Amino acid sequence: MANLYAYVGAPSFIGAVEPRLEAAGFKRVQDVASASLVVTFCTSQTALEDLYFGDDGLVTVMAPGAVLIDLSATTPNFAREINAVATVNDLVMVEAPLTVRSLVADPAFGTDNLMAPVACEGDVPVEAQALLEAVFGEVRDAGAPGAAQLVRAGHTLELAAHLVSVIEAQALSDAVTRSVGTAGKLDVRLDGHEADPVVRALREKRFVGAYTVEMLLAELSSALMAADDAELILPQAEAMMHLLELLAVIGGADMAPAALTLIYHEEAEGAAAGLDWTRAEQAYGQRPSEEDDWDDDFADDCGCGHDHGFDDFDFSSN
């Protein structure tokens, strides 16, 4: 008999992995209360809190003994909090934050591109372990609750830093080439780095994909909140967050992370890809080219514990 599981979260993810789960003997049901396993994947801290602790939250509606498997990005502290509440309610909490090996892989949710650091109060239930192994190419024991989120946060910071570094290297090459008017002489275009997946994604203009800017923002936001909890400042991560938030504001929340390069391109090229810089004007009160007070506009609280400047802006609207 198939193991029954329910899923709550991003549709693009379950759409990609459901065939693998079916092949492994798992059947998806819509009624959360009837499932012995519930998999969750939220792309914001607020959504995750509401899902678990809001009215009719999972910790109150699940039958005793049920297993909750959360793939969302959050802080180690909040992961421990979810685990504690689940335990009090006779539930088993498995912390397994979705972690991609590459931000630009296609397909993003292919088995080889997914790994899951896993943390649990005790042993991971057999059926939960089997489900994770059907989805992820690598399932790694991280230790006690909170540890898996810490592993995921460190991995996210490394990937995002590499993405931005490659994009800015290419942007510099393009800008200098244009400014001196020697397209055939100075246009190096990161020669010698063709094997780098980010370089290839930029050259192929891979701006659409299942793993989105919104998902990367959720991961960076949780990493920054974890740093706040530890009274640590991460300037590079803050800068990366600003750039991704700006891309989200102008319409890129559902684009692939490689689309961040469009921030450095001419406005017309971004418009051709569906971006609208007037949305930044609505959010910040001026265009990015107007440098006066631009930094100050980033100083409004976005709700993640850091000052970014558009807490009430709807990233998903077009």
C-alpha positions, 0 to 999 in steps of 0.5 A, a space after each residue: 500500500 502506498 504511503 500517503 502524504 500531503 503537500 503545502 507550498 510552492 506548486 512549481 516544486 511539487 510539480 517537479 518532484 511528484 513523479 519521483 515520489 509516485 515511483 517510490 510508492 508515495 501517493 499525494 492526498 489533498 486532506 492534510 489531516 488524513 496523511 501520515 506525512 505532510 511536506 511543507 515548503 514556504 517561500 517566506 517566514 510569514 507564510 511558514 509561521 502562519 502555516 504552522 502556528 496560525 488558525 488551523 495551523 499544522 501543529 494543531 490539526 495533525 493527528 498524533 504521531 504524524 510526521 511533518 517534513 519542512 523544506 522551507 528556509 528559516 532560522 535555526 532558532 525558528 526551526 527549534 521552535 517549530 520542533 518544540 511545539 510539534 513535540 508537545 503536540 505528539 508530532 514528529 518534526 523533520 527539518 530538511 531545508 531544500 538546498 540546491 547545488 547550483 542556482 542556475 541548474 536546469 532543471 532546478 529541481 532535478 535529483 542531481 541538483 538537490 540535497 537536504 541537510 536533515 535534523 530531527 529530535 530523534 531518528 528520522 522516521 523510515 517513511 520520511 527518510 524514504 520520501 527525502 531520498 526519493 526527492 533529493 540526490 543527497 540526504 545528509 544528517 546534520 544533527 539536532 534541530 536547527 543544525 540543518 538550517 545552519 548548513 543550508 544558510 552557509 551554502 546559500 551565502 556561498 552560492 549567492 556570492 558567486 552568482 553576484 561576483 560573476 555577474 559583476 565581472 561580466 558587467 565590468 567587462 561590458 561597461 569598459 568595452 562600451 566606454 572605450 569603443 573597442 568591442 573587438 579588443 577588450 571584450 573578454 567576456 570571462 574567457 577561460 571560465 566557460 565551464 562555470 555554470 553561472 557563466 553559461 547561464 548568463 551567456 544563454 540568457 537563462 532568466 526563467 526557471 523553477 528555482 526563482 529569485 523569490 526562493 533565493 530571497 527567502 534563503 538569504 533573508 533567513 540567513 540574515 535573520 540568523 546572523 541577527 540572532 547571533 548579533 553578527 553583521 554580514 555586509 556582503 549578504 546585505 548587499 546581495 539582498 538589496 540587489 535581489 530585492 530590487 530585481 523583485 520590485 521591478 518584476 523579477 521575483 518569479 524569474 531565475 537568479 541569473 536574471 539579476 544580470 539585467 539590473 546592470 543592463 540597459 533599461 530597454 533590455 530589462 523591459 524586453 525581459 518583462 522588467 519595469 523600472 517604474 515599479 522601483 519609482 513607486 516603491 522608493 519614490 525615485 528612479 535608481 539613477 537618481 543617487 540622492 537619498 537612494 541609500 536612505 530609501 533602503 533604510 526602511 524596514 522590510 520586515 525581515 529584521 534588516 533595512 531594505 525599503 519596501 516592506 509593503 511592496 507586492 513582489 508578485 504583482 505585474 
